[in-house]
Amino acid sequence: MKAAIEQLEKEASRKGRTPTQDERERKVKKAIEDWQKILGEQFQLEILYYVLISCTAKVEKNIKSPMDDTIEFARFLKTTRKYIICPWNMLTDAGYDRHEDAKALLDDSYHQMDVAAKILRSRKQEGTVKPIVVWIFFATYNEKARLLPRTETNIHGEDALRVKIEQLENLFKNYKDVLDWRLVVSDNRSDDGTLEVAESILQDCCTRSKDKVILYQVPHFAPPMKKGGTLLFVMQHVLDKYSPKEEDLFGYTDADTTVRLDLLGLLIGPLVENSMTVAVGSRTIEGAVSVPGVNPNDPERIVANRMVPVREVIRTLLLGGKLGDTGIEIFREVEDTQCGFKLFPLKVIKDVILQHAQDYGWAFDTEWLALALFARYKLKEIPVYWADSRVLSHTAPEMRKEMIEDWLCQFLRLYVERKVAHKFDYEFL
């Protein structure tokens, strides 16, 4: 549009005059129409989205924004099944647009829900099944900004709690007879009022699903912990207080809106078909859509790359790989162990992970998957759409160092000592 105006001004200048406001508006309208023909309805929504969001992000004084409409519209774009709106460039280096791939994953999630519901309804006719509850946990520590909408004073807000709830409501609404959901906010003793904000959001805006959302805080007497420990504590709390059914499913995601919870159908389907399966969302296998990609100059990425040999050896040996004559052979059950989107049968959580997991840090995913393997569960890696929430979710270089230390501890305990593996008669390659 800027180029169109510049072209109009050049043409008018050659004629020795200044373009009128009417001419400018017609030129802009024509430019927008041309782009709409090329990019379609998706482009129209995306332009509107960025106009609204950029308006809210301005912090200059005396600018009045249509804030309520903007918040509602931004949340709609993150929760509707019809559109994929992403803040990152969806074009590959070859110019291929990945919007349709992301949309296909979302459509497949709903298809998997249809298939799972059909299976469960057939079992229900036999009188053997009550509705399965899918419990989704996410850990928080000082996430007040992320839970609130984006405003002039909270420019990195994601409205994350409301977005997650609406995504779950949309996905499950046609399957209430056989599938239900719970969302568990698991707070690790935040000091910014995270839980108070979550409670306020539930009271003000989410009354319809309020009873499906559980707020939990790690006790103050608990030892220091990060994400892994927070999830272990809250899952034990849910088992003790709410007595979920054996058929229920436990999963976890991240506190941001990087992965859409209406993609859960991709994980639910395989577990309904085979209860000895753990569904692992993946950002790297064929079919996954992960944006914005890797910045090689990012300090965190530089540190991570230097640690790749150690990290890959440990993760591969823990998850079904082996050492070859020429070094490590990258063969394991799961390629992307750290994606924050996994779903487990309750039995493996209760009888295996809560009994044997010891990693309270950031690298806990690998331990959980290794323990599931020991107990003879199949790990099924599933491609997902992952739009990184980089501003608030950025992994610091120090965190990478901590993860390597945690993986080394896992390696010594699970692979070298092998006491846990021997309890399940599991043999490494």
C-alpha positions in Angstrom: 0.0 0.0 0.0 2.9 2.3 0.7 4.4 1.5 -2.7 1.0 2.3 -4.3 0.9 5.7 -2.7 4.5 6.4 -3.7 3.7 5.5 -7.3 0.6 7.8 -7.3 2.7 10.7 -5.9 5.4 10.2 -8.6 2.7 10.1 -11.4 1.1 13.3 -10.0 4.5 15.0 -9.6 5.3 14.4 -13.3 2.1 16.3 -14.1 3.1 19.1 -11.7 0.4 18.5 -9.1 -0.4 16.9 -5.7 -2.7 13.9 -5.6 -6.0 14.5 -3.9 -7.2 12.6 -0.8 -9.9 10.9 -3.0 -7.2 9.7 -5.4 -5.1 8.3 -2.5 -8.1 6.4 -1.1 -8.9 4.9 -4.4 -5.3 3.9 -4.9 -5.1 2.2 -1.5 -8.4 0.4 -2.1 -7.2 -0.9 -5.5 -3.9 -2.1 -3.9 -5.8 -4.0 -1.2 -8.2 -5.5 -3.8 -5.2 -6.7 -5.8 -3.6 -8.3 -2.8 -6.9 -9.9 -1.8 -7.2 -11.6 -5.2 -3.7 -13.0 -4.8 -3.9 -14.1 -1.2 -7.6 -14.5 -0.6 -9.8 -14.2 2.5 -6.9 -15.3 4.8 -5.0 -12.2 3.9 -7.9 -9.9 4.6 -8.3 -11.3 8.2 -4.5 -11.2 8.7 -4.4 -7.5 7.7 -7.3 -6.7 10.0 -5.6 -8.6 12.8 -2.3 -6.7 12.6 -4.1 -3.4 12.3 -5.9 -4.1 15.5 -3.0 -5.6 17.4 -0.6 -2.8 16.3 -3.1 -0.3 17.6 -3.2 -1.9 21.0 0.6 -2.1 21.2 1.1 1.6 20.9 2.0 3.3 24.2 2.0 6.9 23.0 -0.3 9.2 25.0 -3.6 10.4 23.6 -4.2 7.4 21.4 -7.5 5.8 22.0 -7.8 2.2 20.8 -11.0 0.0 20.4 -9.5 -2.2 23.1 -12.5 -4.5 23.9 -13.2 -5.2 20.2 -9.5 -5.9 19.6 -9.1 -8.4 22.5 -12.3 -10.2 21.4 -11.1 -10.4 17.8 -7.6 -11.5 18.7 -9.0 -14.3 20.9 -11.4 -15.3 18.1 -8.5 -15.7 15.7 -6.7 -18.0 18.1 -9.7 -20.2 18.8 -11.7 -20.5 15.6 -11.3 -23.6 13.5 -11.8 -21.7 10.3 -8.6 -19.7 10.1 -4.9 -20.0 10.9 -3.5 -16.6 11.8 0.2 -16.6 12.7 2.4 -13.8 13.8 5.4 -15.4 12.0 6.2 -15.7 8.3 4.6 -18.9 7.1 6.6 -19.0 3.8 9.4 -21.5 3.4 12.7 -20.5 1.8 11.3 -22.0 -1.4 8.3 -19.7 -1.2 5.8 -22.4 -0.1 3.0 -21.1 2.1 2.4 -23.4 5.1 -1.0 -22.0 6.2 -2.7 -24.9 4.5 -0.5 -27.5 6.2 -1.4 -25.9 9.6 -5.0 -25.9 8.7 -4.9 -29.5 7.7 -3.5 -30.5 11.1 -6.3 -28.6 12.8 -8.9 -30.3 10.6 -7.3 -33.7 11.3 -7.6 -33.0 15.0 -11.4 -32.7 14.7 -11.5 -35.7 12.5 -9.6 -37.7 15.1 -12.2 -36.6 17.7 -14.9 -37.9 15.4 -13.2 -41.3 15.1 -12.5 -41.5 18.8 -16.1 -40.6 19.7 -17.4 -43.3 17.3 -15.2 -45.9 19.0 -16.2 -44.8 22.5 -19.9 -44.6 21.6 -19.7 -48.2 20.3 -18.2 -49.2 23.6 -20.8 -47.2 25.5 -23.6 -49.1 23.8 -22.1 -52.2 25.4 -22.4 -50.5 28.7 -18.6 -50.6 29.4 -17.5 -46.9 29.2 -18.2 -43.7 31.0 -17.1 -40.4 29.4 -13.3 -40.1 29.4 -11.9 -37.0 30.9 -8.8 -35.4 29.3 -6.9 -33.6 32.0 -4.6 -30.9 30.6 -2.0 -29.4 32.9 0.2 -26.3 32.4 2.8 -25.0 34.8 3.1 -21.3 35.6 5.6 -19.1 37.4 5.0 -15.4 37.2 2.8 -15.7 34.2 0.4 -12.8 35.0 1.3 -10.9 31.8 0.8 -13.9 29.6 -2.6 -14.8 31.1 -3.9 -11.3 30.5 -4.9 -9.8 27.1 -2.5 -7.6 25.1 -3.1 -3.9 26.0 -1.2 -0.7 25.8 0.4 -1.5 29.2 0.7 -5.3 28.6 2.1 -5.5 25.1 3.2 -9.1 25.4 -0.1 -10.4 26.8 -1.6 -13.5 25.1 -5.0 -13.9 26.9 -3.7 -17.4 27.4 -6.2 -18.8 29.9 -9.2 -17.7 28.0 -7.7 -18.8 24.7 -7.0 -22.3 26.1 -10.5 -22.6 27.5 -12.2 -21.6 24.3 -10.0 -23.9 22.2 -11.1 -26.8 24.5 -14.7 -25.8 24.4 -14.7 -25.7 20.6 -13.0 -29.1 20.3 -15.1 -31.1 22.8 -18.5 -29.5 22.4 -19.9 -32.3 20.1 -18.6 -35.2 22.2 -19.8 -34.5 25.7 -21.4 -38.0 26.0 -18.1 -39.7 25.7 -15.3 -37.1 26.1 -14.9 -34.3 28.6 -12.0 -32.0 29.6 -10.4 -30.3 32.6 -7.7 -27.6 32.5 -5.4 -27.4 35.5 -3.3 -24.3 36.2 -0.3 -25.5 38.2 1.4 -22.5 39.8 4.9 -22.8 41.3 4.5 -20.2 44.0 4.4 -17.1 41.8 4.9 -13.7 43.4 3.2 -11.6 40.7 -0.4 -12.6 41.4 -0.7 -15.3 38.7 -3.3 -17.3 40.4 -5.3 -14.3 41.5 -5.4 -13.1 37.9 -6.5 -16.6 36.8 -9.3 -16.6 39.4 -10.4 -13.2 38.3 -10.5 -14.3 34.6 -12.6 -17.3 35.6 -15.1 -15.2 37.6 -15.4 -12.5 35.0 -15.3 -14.1 31.6 -15.4 -17.9 31.8 -18.3 -18.7 34.0 -19.6 -21.4 31.5 -16.5 -23.5 32.0 -15.5 -22.4 35.5 -16.1 -25.8 37.0 -13.8 -27.4 34.5 -10.8 -25.3 35.4 -8.7 -26.1 38.5 -6.2 -23.7 40.1 -3.4 -25.3 42.1 -0.4 -23.9 43.9 2.7 -25.9 44.9 2.9 -25.8 48.7 5.4 -23.3 50.1 7.1 -26.1 52.1 7.9 -28.0 48.9 11.5 -28.1 47.7 12.8 -25.8 44.9 11.5 -27.0 41.5 10.8 -25.9 38.0 8.4 -27.3 35.4 9.0 -31.0 35.9 8.4 -30.8 39.7 5.4 -28.6 39.4 3.7 -31.1 37.1 4.5 -34.0 39.4 3.1 -32.2 42.4 -0.1 -31.1 40.7 -0.8 -34.5 39.1 -0.5 -36.2 42.5 -2.8 -33.5 43.9 -5.4 -34.3 41.3 -5.2 -38.0 41.9 -5.7 -37.5 45.6 -8.5 -35.0 45.5 -10.5 -35.7 42.3 -10.0 -39.5 41.9 -10.0 -39.6 38.1 -11.1 -42.8 36.3 -8.6 -45.3 35.1 -9.7 -44.5 31.5 -8.9 -40.8 31.9 -6.0 -39.2 30.1 -3.3 -36.8 31.6 -1.5 -34.4 29.3 0.5 -31.2 29.6 1.2 -28.1 27.5 3.0 -24.8 28.0 1.6 -21.7 29.6 1.7 -19.7 26.4 -0.4 -20.1 23.3 2.4 -21.6 21.1 0.4 -24.8 20.5 -3.3 -24.8 20.1 -5.3 -27.0 22.5 -7.8 -27.7 19.7 -5.0 -29.9 18.2 -5.6 -32.3 21.1 -7.6 -34.6 18.9 -4.3 -35.6 17.2 -3.2 -37.0 20.6 -6.5 -38.4 21.8 -7.2 -40.5 18.8 -4.2 -42.9 19.2 -4.8 -43.3 22.9 -8.5 -44.2 22.4 -7.5 -46.8 19.9 -4.6 -48.3 22.0 -4.4 -47.6 25.8 -0.8 -48.7 25.8 0.2 -45.6 23.8 1.8 -42.3 24.8 1.1 -39.5 22.3 4.0 -37.1 21.8 3.5 -33.9 19.8 6.4 -33.1 17.5 7.8 -29.9 15.9 10.3 -31.7 13.7 9.0 -34.8 12.1 7.4 -34.8 8.6 4.1 -33.0 8.5 4.8 -30.7 11.5 4.5 -26.9 11.0 6.9 -25.1 13.3 7.5 -21.3 12.9 9.4 -19.0 13.0 12.3 -21.5 12.7 15.8 -21.2 14.1 17.9 -18.0 14.3 21.5 -19.2 14.2 22.8 -16.0 15.8 20.5 -16.4 18.9 22.8 -16.8 22.0 20.5 -19.5 23.3 20.8 -21.3 19.9 24.6 -21.0 19.9 24.8 -22.6 23.4 22.3 -25.3 22.4 24.3 -26.2 19.2 27.5 -26.6 21.3 25.6 -29.1 23.5 24.1 -31.1 20.7 26.5 -34.0 20.8 26.1 -34.6 24.6 22.3 -34.0 24.4 21.7 -36.3 21.5 23.8 -39.2 22.9 21.9 -39.1 26.2 18.5 -38.7 24.7 19.1 -41.4 22.1 20.4 -44.0 24.6 17.6 -43.3 26.9 14.9 -43.7 24.2 15.8 -46.8 22.3 19.0 -45.8 20.5 22.5 -47.4 20.5 26.2 -46.7 19.9 27.4 -47.8 16.5 30.9 -48.5 15.3 31.3 -44.9 14.0 29.7 -43.2 17.0 26.1 -42.5 17.9 23.4 -43.8 15.7 20.4 -41.4 16.0 17.7 -44.0 16.3 15.2 -43.6 19.0 11.5 -43.8 19.6 11.0 -40.0 19.6 12.8 -37.4 17.7 11.5 -34.3 19.4 11.5 -35.1 23.1 10.9 -31.5 24.4 7.8 -30.4 22.6 5.3 -29.2 25.3 2.4 -31.2 24.0 2.0 -34.8 25.3 -0.8 -37.1 26.4 -0.5 -40.1 28.7 -2.9 -42.8 29.9 -3.6 -42.3 33.5 -2.1 -45.6 34.5 1.4 -44.8 33.3 1.3 -41.5 35.2 0.0 -43.1 38.4 1.9 -46.4 38.4 5.1 -45.4 36.7 6.0 -41.7 36.4 4.7 -40.6 39.8 6.5 -43.5 41.4 9.9 -43.2 39.7 10.4 -39.7 38.2 13.0 -37.5 40.0 13.7 -34.7 37.6 12.1 -31.5 38.9 13.7 -29.3 36.2 13.3 -28.4 32.5 14.5 -31.7 31.0 11.9 -33.9 32.7 10.2 -34.9 29.3 12.9 -37.3 28.5 12.7 -39.0 31.9 8.9 -39.4 31.5 9.2 -40.9 28.0 12.0 -43.3 29.1 9.9 -44.5 32.1 6.9 -45.1 29.8 9.2 -47.1 27.5 10.4 -49.2 30.4 6.8 -50.0 31.2 6.2 -51.2 27.6 4.2 -48.3 26.4 4.5 -47.4 22.8 5.6 -43.8 22.1 3.8 -42.4 19.1 5.2 -39.1 17.7 2.6 -36.9 16.0 3.3 -33.8 14.0 1.7 -30.6 15.3 1.4 -26.9 14.4 3.8 -24.9 16.6 3.8 -21.1 16.4 6.5 -20.0 18.9 5.6 -17.4 21.5 9.2 -16.3 21.6 9.0 -13.0 23.5 8.0 -14.4 26.9 8.9 -18.1 26.2 12.5 -17.6 25.2 14.8 -20.3 26.5 17.8 -18.6 28.2 21.3 -20.0 27.7 21.5 -20.7 31.4 18.4 -22.9 31.1 20.2 -25.0 28.4 23.1 -25.6 30.7 20.7 -26.7 33.4 19.0 -29.1 31.0 22.3 -30.7 30.1 23.0 -31.2 33.8 19.6 -32.8 34.3 20.1 -35.1 31.3 23.4 -36.2 32.7 21.7 -37.1 36.0 19.0 -39.0 34.1 21.6 -40.8 32.1 23.5 -42.0 35.2 20.3 -43.0 37.1 18.3 -44.6 34.3 20.9 -45.9 31.8 24.1 -46.5 33.9 22.5 -47.8 37.1 19.4 -49.2 35.3 17.6 -50.1 38.6 14.3 -48.7 37.3 14.6 -50.5 34.0 15.3 -53.8 35.8 12.1 -53.4 37.8 10.2 -53.5 34.5 12.5 -56.2 33.0 13.4 -53.6 30.3 16.5 -54.3 28.2 18.4 -51.5 26.5 19.7 -52.1 23.0 
